[in-house]
Amino acid sequence: MRDVARWVAISIAVIVLDQLTKLAIRHFFAPGEALTVTPFFDLVLVFNRGAAFSLFARASGWQYQFFIAVAAVAVVVIATLLVRHRRQVWFCVALALILGGAIGNVIDRVSLGAVVDFLYFHIGPHYWPAFNVADSAITCGALLLIWDSFRQRHRIGGAGDPR
């Protein structure tokens, strides 16, 4: 079970870093306030009531319970996968990042009614939706899962290998 403890530690580290950065941004910024850091990056305090990219942010309120329920199911599924596959390092690192990010955003939804986003990248007048450390961990975890699946396929001889 030491393997599982490593994956839980990664998830906890993501949650702590996510919550500390959100706490800091809420302390130093008013909603909507922005600080230009570089010509392509701003810090801004935004409360996102929707999903990724503010999807469903303007919905009538049903999304609040829905996103919490989806995250709860994801936590159970990911925890089960971490125990079952505890010796598959990259797979479990990816799942641990996703788990930590999902929990970090659920903490916001439950305590604030919205997710705190603050990282705001842009090229000229074209802005990427604001996001946070939890979103970054989820994205990195998903990319790592994809990479690991290709790596595993290559290791056993490719998609056409009957083994």
Disulfide bonds with the S-S distance in Angstrom:
none
